[in-house]
Amino acid sequence: METIIISDTQNLQQAAQILQAGGLVASPTETVYGLCANALNEEAVKNIYKAKGRPSDNPLIVHIADLGMLQPLVTEISPIAETLMKHFWPGPMTLVFKANSLVPKVVTGGLDTVAVRFPSDPTITNLIKTSGLPLAAPSANTSGKPSPTNFARVYEDLNGKIDCIIEGGNSKYGVESTVIDTTGDIATILRPGGITFEMIEEVLGTVMMDPALGHKLKEGEVPKAPGMKYTHYAPNAEVIIVKGETSKVIAKINELTAMHRALGKKVGVMATDETLSYFIADTVLSVGTESDPTTIAAHLFEVLRQYDDAGMDLVYSLAFKTTGIGQAIMNRLEKSAGYHFIEA
């Protein structure tokens, strides 16, 4: 398959026609790049799973560009959902509703609920409007790898596997949307993201974290949202998170790095601007500054991919604070490490 590259995002007619014909188009969004198909075309959605190598019980998010597109997809909109929509749409927030029968089961991962997002990025919203379609769109990468936050990584993973890639800039947030279940009496966060727990709590008063967060789902457990069940965001290198007081973490990582390098392993370290100079390894990269965690979120996936570029066997990372967007950062980092921690 020859993949068409569209760099003029002002003219999305060609990409829209590909979607209308049942094809696949990768587009920038404010979170990460998404791999789009007509959400109401079962065959087109199946081709998303094929292109990504994604397990079919992992639900997809349907993207809309105005509130009128929501009604046909869902059976009801709760007061909780209405409040969240009013405050955070358009933006990096996905809401889970009871699904209308119009939505194919291949989109919902076999569940009776559907996840819907109204993005704020102008490219994908214009693509939705031009095509006239709600778009199912997981991250535009090979399943399991770090999500792509720039055109080059989408091209690296999907060139020749999909019909079209729209070339855009770097994603603003760098982590996928916050997913919130609005079908119960209390809003429940299924995946943390750019809309933080604190922001949601301020608006609703009460919000819960899903108990499944923070550990791997067991065999037979059904994921309620994308990314809950499978190892995600992982480079080829083994990732290990080291927790503890900063000075002890630095000493522990340097000790472990020296040991593995003596055995012939190539070792990377994920540091911050503040700690970069303290590490000795084959590849030491800063993911951002601790004084502004949004920089860490924005660079996390790209830095994980850079360890593969450098051929690392092992990557040690600091643990980050879990307040605000730090919750989303640690969620993605824990998944990339398969929940492998060391205490310093």
N, C-alpha and C positions, 0 to 999 in steps of 0.2 A: 504493500500500500504506500502510495506517495502522500506524504503529509504536507498540506498547504500551510505556509506561514503568512499570517496577516499582521503587518506592522502598523498599518493605518487604522487605529481603533475608531476613527470617526466614521469609517465606512464598513459597517458590520454586515452588510446585506449578504455577502457571499457566505459568511459563517452561519448566518440565520437560515439560509437556504439549505445548507448542509444538515442543520438540525431538523428542519422541516422534512427532509428526505430520510431521516432516521440515522444520520451520521453522528460522529463524536467530535466535539470541539473543546479544546483546553483554553480556559480563559483566566486572566488575573482576577482576583477578588481582594478585598481588604484583609482577609485572614491568610489564606494560602491560595495558590493556583488551583482551580477546580476543573475536573473533567466532566463536561456537560453532555447530556442527551435529553431528548424529549421525555419527560417523566411519565407521560401517559402512553408511551410506545414501548410495550414489553420487550420486543426484540432489541430495540435500541439500548434499553437499560441493561439487558443481558450482555450486550457488547462492552459496556463499561467494565463489568466483572471480568470479562475475558481479557480486555486490554491491560487491566491492572493486575490480573491474577489474584483477584479479591475473593474471599470466601462468600458464598451467596447468602449466608444467614446474617451478614453484617449490614444493617440497614443503611440506606442512603438518605441524604437530605434533599428536599425539594426546594428550589429557589424561585421566588416570585419577585415581581417588580412593582406591584401595587396591591393594595388590600383586597381589591375585587377578585384577584386571582386565588385568594385563600378559601373563600366560601365553598367552591365546588370540591375542594380537596378534603374537607373535614366535616364531621357531623355536628359539632358544637364548638363554640368559643367561650371558655369559662371567664368569669370576672378576673381571675388571676392572669389569664392569658391577655385579656384586654388591657390590663394595667401595664403589663410588661411590654406589650406592643406599643402602647402610647409613649413609654419612656425610652425604649431602646431600639425600635425599628425606625428607619433602616439602620442596620449595624450588625456587629459580630455576635448575634444571639439567635439560636435555633430553639423553637418551641415544639413540643410534642403534643399532638392532638389525637383524638379518636379519628380514624381514617374513614373517608367516604369510600364506597365500593368502586368509585371511578379510579382510585389509585391502585395500580397493579401490585400484587403481593411481592413481586421481585424487587420493588422499591422499598417496601417496609420490612424486608427480611422475614416475611411470613407473619409479622405481628399485626394486630388490629389497630395499631397507631401509626401515625405518619409524622416525621420531623420536617418542619418548614422554616425557612429563613428568608428574610427580606434584606438582601445585602445593600451596603452603601456605596460600593465601588461602582463608578459610572460605566466601566466597560461591560461588566456582566449585567448590570441593570438595563443598559441599552441593548445588549444581546437578547435578553428576555423579551423586551418590548418589541424589538424588530422581528423576532421570530414568532411572537405571539404565544409562546409556550412556557409552561412551568418547566424548569430544568432540574433534573436529578444531577447532583454534582458532588462526588467525593473529591478528595485531593488528587491532583493530576500527576501521580507517581506510580511506580511499581509498588504493589501492596507490601506493607511492612517496612519500606524504606522511609527515611525522613521526608516529610512533606516538602514540596517544592515552593520556595518563596521568590523565585525568579524564573525568567523564561529559559535560561540555559539548562536548569535542572529538569524542567518538563521535557525539553528537547532530548536531553540525555536518556531519559527513561522511556519516552513514548513516541519518538520519531519513527515513522514507518508502521506504527501500530494503530494510529488514529487518523482521522481525516484532516484535522486542522488545528493549529496552535495560534492563538492570538498573542502577539508579543507585547508585553507591558513592562512596567517597572517593578521594583521590589514591593512585596506585600507589606502593608503598614503594620499589622499586628504580629505576623509571623507565627502565630499559633491558631489552630482552628477555633470555630465559634464555641461559645458556651451553649451547652444543650440543657434545656430545662423541661421536665415533665410537668405539664399543666393539667393533666387529666384527673388528679386527685385533689384532696382538700387542702394540701400544702404543696407549694412549688418545690420540686426536687431537682437538684443539679445532677445530671447524669455525666456531664463532662465539663470541667472548668475551662474558661477561655477569657477573652478580652473583656467581657462584662463580668465583673468579679462578684464573689459571694457578698462582699460588703455593699456593693452597688445595688444588688438585688434586695438585700435585707433592708436597705434604707427605703426602698420603694414599697415593699410588701409587708415589712415588719417581721415576717417569719419565712424562713427558707431552710430546707434540709439538704444535706449531701447524701447521695445514694450510698448505701452501705457497701456496694460492690466496688466503689472507688478505693484505690490504694492497694488492691490485690488482684491477682489474675482470676478471671472467672473459671470455675471448674468445668470439666467435661460435662456436656449436657445442659449447662446453664445457657439461657438465651440472652444475647446482648440487647438491651433496650435502646441503645444509641451507638453510633459509629465509634469504633476504637475501644470498646469496653472489654472485648473478649480476647483479641489476638495481640501478639507481640507487634508493636508499632514503632515507627520512628527510629528504627535501629540501623546504624551503619553496619558494614561487614565486620568491623572490629567489635570485640567484646567490650561493653561499657560497664564500668563499676563506679558506684557513687560512694564517696567517703564522707561520713558525717562526723561532726564534733566541733570542738573549739578550733578556730581558724589556724592558729599556730601548730596545733597537734595534727590537723588535717594535712597541712603543707609537709610536715616532717614525715608523716605516714606515707603520703603519695610519693615523696622523693625516695623513701626507703624501698617501697614496692617497685617503683620504676627502675631503680638501680639493680634490684634483684632480677627482674624480668629481662632487662637489657643484657645482663651478664649471661643469660640463657639464650641470647640471640633473638629475642622478641623486639619488635618495633613498638614503642610505647608513646601514646599521646596523652596530653593533659589538657582538660578544659578548665581554664582559669578565668579570672575577671581582670579588668584594668588594674584593680588594686593589688592583685596577687601575682600578676603575670611574671614579674622578675624573680620570684622566689622558687620557681620550678626548674628542674633540669630533666629534659626528656627529648625524644626524637622530634616531636612536634608539640609545641606549647602554643595554644591559641586562646585569645580572650574572647569571651562570648558577649561581653558588655560591661557596664559599670554597675556595681552594687547600689550606688546612689540613685540610679534610675533603672529599675527592673524591666521597664518596657524595652530597653535596649537589649536585654538578655533574651526576652521573648522574641524580638524581631530577628535576632541572629542565631538562635539555638539550632534550628534545623540545617541552616547553611553550614554552620561550624561542624556539626556532626558529619555532614557530607564531605567536608574538607579533610577529615581524617581518612576517609576512603581514598580520596585523591592522593593522599600522602602514603597510602599503603600501610597504615597502622594495624597491628594485631590486637592491641589493647588500648583502651582509653579510660583514664581515671578522671573523675569530675568531682568538683566541690558540690555539696548540697546547697540549695538556695532557700531563702526565707519563704514561708508558705502563706504570707499575707498578700492580699491584693492579687495582682497577676502572677505572683510567685506560686500560687496554687496551681495555675495552669502550667507554668514552667516545670515544676516538680512532677506534675502528672505525666507530662510528655517525657521528661528525663527518666523517671522511674520505669516507664514502659520501654524506652529504648534500652534500658539496662536489664530488662526482665526482672525488675525488683531486686537486683543484686546490690546489697549494701555492705559496707565495712564501717565499723565504728572505730574512730581514731582514739 
